[in-house]
């Protein structure tokens, strides 16, 4: 019978450790992967006991499993811990898949980003993890960063590692919509600097400026307007951002939108298109520091950046800029 005529059932299975050679037989494998051993392994990860973790991995334990209580996997748990660089490397070298997902559908990169753990995120990316892994909803770590807010360093690290922009949820909300919804100004600055589309519309036709108008996020609205957002775009109810602000009762923001003029737009000479949002002083400092470090030490490094003021007058927090020996 031809192979094409065969009717084979499809079955999706979780990834397992890839063994270079058959080190243990099936009985030894089953004996090693008892509930007690797996629970003990998760405890060693939680306690940063790298030596005992490595010992079990050397015996042949597969680190790609779910904790029955939390649904975490060893790598996702380690990604949420402080000072876990060595632990992450041991797990990776011991067969942990970088894209293995928790029971909730999150990868270790998602977990590190949601926890705002820049050191763990940097380690994972340096080990070869993709910044574009998707969770069970099809959302990337960058999307989670824009959604969760907090320290924007993880957002910057993902973007610097060429994270894809424009991921949308089931309602058509992209990263810029979420950043504006919750007033995450610094995340919005990073997104615009790396080329996010200010004019992207969600399922209701609302742009990021419409979202600012609806949720009264004046700081984000000012950033968008300064970067050249079109205030005359209408949503699918034929409403401009100004009209949305009036309907929502955000009259002060409505006045800001109404009185904004094209001459108020600030762009860096030579920039075009959706990247018309010019980099702030903060970004120039980051680039300068990264280039300096790239010439001095080409491997993974951090450069402390002092607080600086951007055009809106908000203080930038201290952060670390990663360099891999290549220009920004």
CORZIBEL-V529246 format. One record per residue. N is the residue number from 0. RES is the residue in three letters. SS is DSSP state (alpha for helix, beta for strand, coil for the rest). NEAR is the number of other ideal C-beta (glycine too) atoms within 10 Angstrom. Layout:
# CORZIBEL-V529246
N_RES_SS_NEAR / N_RES_SS_NEAR
This chain:
# CORZIBEL-V529246
0_UNK_coil_5 / 1_UNK_coil_5 / 2_UNK_alpha_6 / 3_UNK_alpha_5 / 4_UNK_alpha_6 / 5_UNK_coil_7 / 6_UNK_coil_4 / 7_UNK_coil_6 / 8_UNK_coil_4 / 9_UNK_coil_4 / 10_UNK_coil_5 / 11_UNK_coil_4 / 12_UNK_coil_5 / 13_UNK_coil_11 / 14_UNK_coil_13 / 15_UNK_coil_13 / 16_UNK_coil_15 / 17_UNK_coil_9 / 18_UNK_coil_12 / 19_UNK_coil_6 / 20_UNK_coil_4 / 21_UNK_coil_9 / 22_UNK_coil_11 / 23_UNK_coil_14 / 24_UNK_coil_9 / 25_UNK_alpha_8 / 26_UNK_alpha_8 / 27_UNK_alpha_12 / 28_UNK_alpha_15 / 29_UNK_alpha_10 / 30_UNK_alpha_11 / 31_UNK_alpha_16 / 32_UNK_coil_14 / 33_UNK_coil_10 / 34_UNK_alpha_8 / 35_UNK_alpha_7 / 36_UNK_alpha_14 / 37_UNK_alpha_20 / 38_UNK_alpha_13 / 39_UNK_alpha_13 / 40_UNK_alpha_23 / 41_UNK_alpha_22 / 42_UNK_alpha_11 / 43_UNK_alpha_19 / 44_UNK_alpha_27 / 45_UNK_alpha_15 / 46_UNK_coil_12 / 47_UNK_coil_15 / 48_UNK_coil_14 / 49_UNK_alpha_18 / 50_UNK_alpha_9 / 51_UNK_alpha_14 / 52_UNK_alpha_24 / 53_UNK_alpha_18 / 54_UNK_alpha_12 / 55_UNK_alpha_17 / 56_UNK_alpha_20 / 57_UNK_alpha_10 / 58_UNK_alpha_12 / 59_UNK_coil_17 / 60_UNK_coil_21 / 61_UNK_coil_21 / 62_UNK_coil_25 / 63_UNK_coil_18 / 64_UNK_coil_18 / 65_UNK_coil_19 / 66_UNK_coil_19 / 67_UNK_coil_11 / 68_UNK_coil_8 / 69_UNK_coil_13 / 70_UNK_coil_14 / 71_UNK_coil_23 / 72_UNK_coil_28 / 73_UNK_alpha_30 / 74_UNK_alpha_31 / 75_UNK_alpha_27 / 76_UNK_alpha_20 / 77_UNK_alpha_32 / 78_UNK_coil_30 / 79_UNK_coil_17 / 80_UNK_coil_19 / 81_UNK_coil_10 / 82_UNK_coil_10 / 83_UNK_coil_23 / 84_UNK_alpha_18 / 85_UNK_alpha_14 / 86_UNK_alpha_25 / 87_UNK_alpha_27 / 88_UNK_alpha_17 / 89_UNK_alpha_20 / 90_UNK_alpha_28 / 91_UNK_alpha_20 / 92_UNK_alpha_11 / 93_UNK_coil_19 / 94_UNK_coil_18 / 95_UNK_coil_24 / 96_UNK_coil_21 / 97_UNK_coil_18 / 98_UNK_coil_13 / 99_UNK_coil_19 / 100_UNK_coil_24 / 101_UNK_coil_21 / 102_UNK_coil_14 / 103_UNK_coil_14 / 104_UNK_coil_14 / 105_UNK_coil_26 / 106_UNK_coil_26 / 107_UNK_alpha_34 / 108_UNK_alpha_31 / 109_UNK_alpha_25 / 110_UNK_alpha_26 / 111_UNK_alpha_31 / 112_UNK_alpha_29 / 113_UNK_alpha_18 / 114_UNK_coil_18 / 115_UNK_coil_18 / 116_UNK_coil_23 / 117_UNK_alpha_20 / 118_UNK_alpha_19 / 119_UNK_alpha_27 / 120_UNK_alpha_28 / 121_UNK_alpha_22 / 122_UNK_alpha_23 / 123_UNK_alpha_28 / 124_UNK_alpha_23 / 125_UNK_alpha_16 / 126_UNK_coil_16 / 127_UNK_coil_8 / 128_UNK_coil_24 / 129_UNK_coil_18 / 130_UNK_coil_20 / 131_UNK_coil_15 / 132_UNK_coil_18 / 133_UNK_beta_19 / 134_UNK_coil_18 / 135_UNK_coil_11 / 136_UNK_coil_11 / 137_UNK_coil_12 / 138_UNK_coil_22 / 139_UNK_beta_25 / 140_UNK_alpha_33 / 141_UNK_alpha_29 / 142_UNK_alpha_27 / 143_UNK_alpha_22 / 144_UNK_alpha_32 / 145_UNK_alpha_30 / 146_UNK_alpha_20 / 147_UNK_alpha_18 / 148_UNK_coil_17 / 149_UNK_coil_15 / 150_UNK_coil_18 / 151_UNK_coil_24 / 152_UNK_alpha_25 / 153_UNK_alpha_27 / 154_UNK_alpha_31 / 155_UNK_alpha_25 / 156_UNK_alpha_25 / 157_UNK_alpha_26 / 158_UNK_alpha_23 / 159_UNK_alpha_20 / 160_UNK_coil_20 / 161_UNK_coil_11 / 162_UNK_coil_22 / 163_UNK_coil_14 / 164_UNK_coil_20 / 165_UNK_coil_14 / 166_UNK_coil_20 / 167_UNK_coil_16 / 168_UNK_coil_16 / 169_UNK_coil_9 / 170_UNK_coil_10 / 171_UNK_coil_14 / 172_UNK_coil_23 / 173_UNK_coil_22 / 174_UNK_alpha_31 / 175_UNK_alpha_27 / 176_UNK_alpha_24 / 177_UNK_alpha_24 / 178_UNK_alpha_31 / 179_UNK_alpha_32 / 180_UNK_alpha_18 / 181_UNK_coil_16 / 182_UNK_coil_17 / 183_UNK_coil_25 / 184_UNK_alpha_19 / 185_UNK_alpha_23 / 186_UNK_alpha_30 / 187_UNK_alpha_29 / 188_UNK_alpha_27 / 189_UNK_alpha_29 / 190_UNK_alpha_28 / 191_UNK_alpha_28 / 192_UNK_alpha_19 / 193_UNK_coil_21 / 194_UNK_coil_14 / 195_UNK_coil_25 / 196_UNK_coil_18 / 197_UNK_coil_23 / 198_UNK_coil_14 / 199_UNK_coil_19 / 200_UNK_coil_18 / 201_UNK_coil_19 / 202_UNK_coil_12 / 203_UNK_coil_15 / 204_UNK_coil_15 / 205_UNK_coil_27 / 206_UNK_coil_28 / 207_UNK_alpha_33 / 208_UNK_alpha_27 / 209_UNK_alpha_28 / 210_UNK_alpha_25 / 211_UNK_alpha_33 / 212_UNK_alpha_30 / 213_UNK_alpha_21 / 214_UNK_alpha_18 / 215_UNK_coil_16 / 216_UNK_coil_25 / 217_UNK_alpha_16 / 218_UNK_alpha_15 / 219_UNK_alpha_24 / 220_UNK_alpha_28 / 221_UNK_alpha_19 / 222_UNK_alpha_27 / 223_UNK_alpha_28 / 224_UNK_alpha_23 / 225_UNK_alpha_18 / 226_UNK_coil_21 / 227_UNK_coil_19 / 228_UNK_coil_24 / 229_UNK_coil_14 / 230_UNK_coil_19 / 231_UNK_coil_7 / 232_UNK_coil_17 / 233_UNK_coil_16 / 234_UNK_coil_18 / 235_UNK_coil_11 / 236_UNK_coil_12 / 237_UNK_coil_8 / 238_UNK_coil_20 / 239_UNK_coil_20 / 240_UNK_alpha_30 / 241_UNK_alpha_21 / 242_UNK_alpha_17 / 243_UNK_alpha_25 / 244_UNK_alpha_28 / 245_UNK_alpha_18 / 246_UNK_alpha_13 / 247_UNK_alpha_14 / 248_UNK_coil_9 / 249_UNK_coil_21 / 250_UNK_alpha_11 / 251_UNK_alpha_9 / 252_UNK_alpha_24 / 253_UNK_alpha_20 / 254_UNK_alpha_13 / 255_UNK_alpha_19 / 256_UNK_alpha_25 / 257_UNK_alpha_13 / 258_UNK_alpha_9 / 259_UNK_coil_18 / 260_UNK_coil_7 / 261_UNK_alpha_9 / 262_UNK_alpha_6 / 263_UNK_alpha_11 / 264_UNK_coil_15 / 265_UNK_coil_14 / 266_UNK_coil_14 / 267_UNK_coil_13 / 268_UNK_coil_5 / 269_UNK_coil_6 / 270_UNK_coil_13 / 271_UNK_coil_7 / 272_UNK_alpha_7 / 273_UNK_alpha_16 / 274_UNK_alpha_17 / 275_UNK_coil_17 / 276_UNK_coil_26 / 277_UNK_coil_19 / 278_UNK_coil_20 / 279_UNK_coil_24 / 280_UNK_alpha_12 / 281_UNK_alpha_23 / 282_UNK_alpha_20 / 283_UNK_alpha_12 / 284_UNK_alpha_18 / 285_UNK_alpha_26 / 286_UNK_alpha_14 / 287_UNK_alpha_14 / 288_UNK_alpha_19 / 289_UNK_alpha_22 / 290_UNK_alpha_15 / 291_UNK_alpha_12 / 292_UNK_alpha_19 / 293_UNK_alpha_18 / 294_UNK_alpha_11 / 295_UNK_alpha_11 / 296_UNK_coil_11 / 297_UNK_coil_12 / 298_UNK_coil_10 / 299_UNK_coil_14 / 300_UNK_beta_17 / 301_UNK_beta_16 / 302_UNK_beta_19 / 303_UNK_beta_9 / 304_UNK_beta_19 / 305_UNK_coil_9 / 306_UNK_coil_11 / 307_UNK_coil_16 / 308_UNK_beta_12 / 309_UNK_coil_17 / 310_UNK_coil_14 / 311_UNK_coil_12 / 312_UNK_coil_6 / 313_UNK_coil_15 / 314_UNK_beta_9 / 315_UNK_coil_20 / 316_UNK_coil_14 / 317_UNK_coil_12 / 318_UNK_beta_21 / 319_UNK_beta_18 / 320_UNK_beta_21 / 321_UNK_beta_22 / 322_UNK_beta_24 / 323_UNK_coil_16 / 324_UNK_coil_14 / 325_UNK_coil_10 / 326_UNK_coil_9 / 327_UNK_coil_15
